[in-house]
């Protein structure tokens, strides 16, 4: 029996649902209602069109109204808005935004895919400000690019240090604009933990970005030319990009009496059905389940939205499918760096009061003897009681994406840290090492699980030294010019066996090296000779990423 499905919103979730619905059934009536002009565009590519890495605007259009209508036999009504849902009658009221005319449309199933809108704070002087922008869609992109092309601003302020904010900062800088990023938190890129974000902080500064952390925007004056910060400092600018975050477009759902979560996301079950089983919701507007911890979460990402759209279509046509949660795997290009994360970070694990251990490693992206190898800073978080992988973060110039993707796949496959050591991953010198960084992270975590090494973290070591602990730096003498931890004792690894009489025996010793490997070797030597030892996880490189910004 043919069905009638109305979809509210296009882009990722809505367009994916529409295409899948038609592939499953040639007879049903499928109506897609989109408030904007464009129904399917590459919203993740918008900053790169502004920065002119993407030269042609047409490349951003995934599907046109005409093209998608013909290919999938859809009734597409763009520049139209669903203004109300009559659940008892199973109808929606649709307003034509060009003519103002309101019509009624019945449905058997309704799919809500309205997305999320940029947060615009209530700031003093905001309404009087000119040349202030948010970035969500094609018209926003056109406005920003036209301003940059025609007005040629010398200075820009990006408010917010999330993924879109950093992508905009990079692309404006690529256009020759002096960029300032203002972030209220103590770091950019919230999915990262502080020491990993610190690598990004250093790189932004190296690229000429003025980075202001732990300060917020208090007011805007001079018609948007001056920003007054909470600290009292002022920043002059020619344009402002607001990239503070997004808020789910939930008003239609609320007005219809559908349940929403504490943070405003539309509540759905494992089949993406709302509190009304004939109404589904997908994408950035919904409250999802955290895949690892099964807690409610807001994780607005394009990949999950596309999968949810496909899954809803399958469920409407009777397939036995369910959504198991969102892992939150994300990636961004920040100038020369790739920054990626999956699963839970340390901040989240602390909030949940879960037992965890952290591993920091800094292997090369491929074999060091082959040209073009770059170091990857990789952090792995796991449960010390059973080896469950909680999450990972990585920053580097090359090879970051595939390592995070492998770990994300391992999490979905319920692999543990011991399994990481056994993964057989592709290897040739231009692409990896015989021990891939993922294997390497698994080895370190397994050593910790088995008790062959104990570790201390970058944020703990200074306080230990102040309280009288002994830290042995086992690097070679010529490495110390890059820096060392104040109060450490220098004994090169190759001399350690012959100088153990210099070390106190009735206390825990701490060892450090450049990245952790030689510290591990030193800890094994000392442990084998009766000392109690902890290795500085990630070595000098992790410590210095924070304290030498």
Secondary structure, DSSP 8 states (H G I E B T S, - for coil): ---EEEEE--TTHHHHHHHHHHHH-SSSEEEEEESSS-SEE-GGGHHHHHTTSS--GGGGEEE-HHHHHHHHT-EEEESEEEEEEETTTTEEEEEETTT--EEEEE-SEEEE---EEE-----BTTTT--SEE--SSHHHHHHHHHHHHHH--SEEEEE--SHHHHHHHHHHHHTT-EEEEEESSSSS-TTS-HHHHHHHHHHHHHTT-EEEES--EEEEEGGGTEEEETTS-EEE-S-EEE-S-EEE--HHHHHTT--B-TTS-EE--TTSB-SSTTEEE-GGGEEEEBTTT--EE----HHHHHHHHHHHHHHHTT-------B---EEEEETTEEEEEEE--HHHHHHTT---EEEEE--BSS-TTSTT--BEEEEEEE-TTT-BEEEEEEEESSSHHHHHHHHHHHHHTT-BHHHHHH------TTT--SS-HHHHHHHHHHHHHHTS--EE-TTTHHHHHHTT-EEEE-S-GGGGGG---TT-EE--GGGGGGSGGGS-SSSEEEEE-SSSHHHHHHHHHHHHTT-EEEEETTHHHHHHHHHT-
